[in-house]
Amino acid sequence: MNPQKFYSNGKLLITGEYLVLDGALALAIPTKYGQSFTIEPYEKKILKWESFDADGKLWFETDFLINDGLQFADTGHHPITDRLLQILNAARKQNPSFLTVNPGFKVKTQMDFPMNWGLGTSSTLLNNISQWANIDPYGLLKDTFGGSGYDIACAIHNVPITYQLAKHGRTVIERSFNPAFKHHLYFVFLNKKQNSREGIAAYQKNKNNTDQALTEINAITNDMISCDNLETFQFLMQSHETIISKIIKQQPVKETLFKNFKGSIKSLGAWGGDFVLVASEDQPEAYFNERGFETIIPYGTMVLQ
């Protein structure tokens, strides 16, 4: 059998953070960075797993015994092994024939981006495993990490999308979002990864009536997609920050870290880490570099479209 190869895109949530869980219309973009996944036959009845980081360095490896259910090959496992075993057995539950054809398998995963960037280490892994197992990735997400699923949609789609949950499913629409002013947009990494599950738990605990906020965020998402000038886009960014700030009872990132920046800054995804979106008339690299933030990626370099 020839090696099987799969690939999934990373993601960034431009609008609708937190509120996407309650049905907000969210704008999300797949990134040029993602995760590849290669499966080869293996002569022993084990699943041999190797994971490599963006520098090509082996950062994780483990073996599983392939029986009626996957089992640890030894007693020296750690939390990543536990989580991976959970995902693979959840995939097997959806497709009982998964991992039953060959004596064994060797899996190699390869990241395109540093894992602390928060571009979707989990979602790209889930989507790749789902492709291999021929199962529904949203179902696998539900049985493992949970969440809205917008990140799975980005893993699958190669252009920007709007994503919206409803009682009986989700609506994913490919959108034309290629701002004329994109050379004034940047993504800046805040030097720490934010735990999305913790952010979601805090949101669920603190939120109250969100009906008005949902209406406003839906309008902002549509306005951002159709926006044709930087000044209006910056106003929409700031309006979005104000709405979410009130709901989660946190100050916007510009107020906490970049108060004197001459431009607009918007959090993406769970607040407090990962990337922020920066809109600026002037080149912002020097400003952020002076403050210790050295990962600054132009819009066109980050976004897949």
HELIX and SHEET records of a PDB file:
HELIX    1   1 LEU A   19  ASP A   22  5                                   4    
HELIX    2   2 PRO A   79  GLN A   94  1                                  16    
HELIX    3   3 MET A  115  TRP A  117  5                                   3    
HELIX    4   4 THR A  121  ALA A  133  1                                  13    
HELIX    5   5 PRO A  137  ASP A  143  1                                   7    
HELIX    6   6 TYR A  150  ILE A  156  1                                   7    
HELIX    7   7 LYS A  182  HIS A  184  5                                   3    
HELIX    8   8 SER A  196  ASN A  206  1                                  11    
HELIX    9   9 ASP A  211  SER A  226  1                                  16    
HELIX   10  10 LEU A  230  ILE A  248  1                                  19    
HELIX   11  11 VAL A  253  LEU A  257  1                                   5    
HELIX   12  12 GLU A  285  GLU A  290  1                                   6    
HELIX   13  13 TYR A  299  MET A  302  1                                   4    
SHEET    1   A 6 GLN A   4  LEU A  13  0                                        
SHEET    2   A 6 ALA A  26  TYR A  42 -1                                        
SHEET    3   A 6 GLY A 104  MET A 111 -1                                        
SHEET    4   A 6 ILE A  46  PHE A  52  1                                        
SHEET    5   A 6 LEU A  58  LEU A  65 -1                                        
SHEET    6   A 6 GLN A  71  PHE A  72 -1                                        
SHEET    1   B 4 GLN A   4  LEU A  13  0                                        
SHEET    2   B 4 ALA A  26  TYR A  42 -1                                        
SHEET    3   B 4 ILE A 161  ALA A 166 -1                                        
SHEET    4   B 4 GLY A 169  GLU A 174 -1                                        
SHEET    1   C 4 SER A 264  SER A 267  0                                        
SHEET    2   C 4 PHE A 275  ALA A 279 -1                                        
SHEET    3   C 4 LEU A 185  PHE A 189 -1                                        
SHEET    4   C 4 ILE A 296  PRO A 298 -1                                        
END                                                                             
